[in-house]
């Protein structure tokens, strides 16, 4: 993947334990901020609302879990990870993550 395509800044957020008295609202502390590419790959119909599916590409790392989410910096947009992150060619250079935007 070309480094110049990684032109969007994302936060990597991991779920934390719910704090007592927080009414069950999960906390999502930021684990890191990374440059990544973002390509639309499709969508799904959830009721009457179409939710787009994207492929996010970033530098390889081993800590990203499928329970995490991504946030597009400078916006309120959040994306849940649909599948375990993949190393597309096995060379530990790139990490590809399929995500769906949350409403």
Steps between C-alpha positions, in 0.01 A plus 500: 500500500629846412578718801352807326156338505504492878363849524238469775566514870323238714487433871525136607265449796474199729198432720561551869303362790185691575546727798251444782222754480560568130165335411667232288660745255829355380810712509726497190844634593728580207788253469679675214451735206603380153504610137294268282325466166124458478319338206128428471437134417125462536213533740222318674140586570423514871129568510445809288852636544787403272831467683813523293786253531857623465846349478755681714869453419780594740852400592525151644454460875409207722294667772176585314216269605165437335331636816652844440351782297645782291414867511560738210686791658338842465153344468254308716514198265569163664558163334464154651738230386312220322774237463839433655763734350694338214859509374412476128830366367659355815797740489400696813496832311129576478193438712158491335187542710140472379273736692140618505402851599293512817199728536 
